Amino acid sequence: MADVRLFHDRTPGVEEQEPTANYLSYTAGLGLAILLTIISFVVSQTNLLWPPGVPVGLIVLAFAQIGVHLVFFLHLGSGPESTNNILALAFGVLVVFLVIAGSIWIIANLNWNMMDMRS
């Protein structure tokens, strides 16, 4: 009975011949995610890195954390069967980048307009 439920609980787009994730992959992902989180706190709260390099170190650890989540929890791979997922992820990253860049642009222009009004 458990095998029948296992094959019917697949996400859309996952074929029956594709392997499902097992507890080992989720446990490894959880361990790596916790380890990267602890390292981020250690880097930010100690003098482990040169002080101007702390933001760069945290950005690198953040990208590593994103990679762990994509591989171990969302199961994105580089195979031909996951091309649509990777394209959807790239489009999402593009949209987030455009929203952030547009917000920074608008806020910067508002700041300059306020400075012009003061003079």
Residue pairs with C-beta under 8 A, 6 or more apart in sequence:
6 20
7 16
10 16
10 18
10 20
13 84
13 85
15 81
18 81
21 75
25 72
26 72
26 73
28 72
29 68
29 69
29 71
29 72
29 73
30 72
32 68
32 72
33 65
33 68
33 69
33 72
36 61
36 64
36 65
36 68
37 65
39 61
40 58
40 61
40 62
40 65
42 48
43 49
43 54
43 57
43 58
43 61
44 54
44 58
49 57
70 76
70 89
71 77
74 85
76 82
76 85
76 86
76 89
78 86
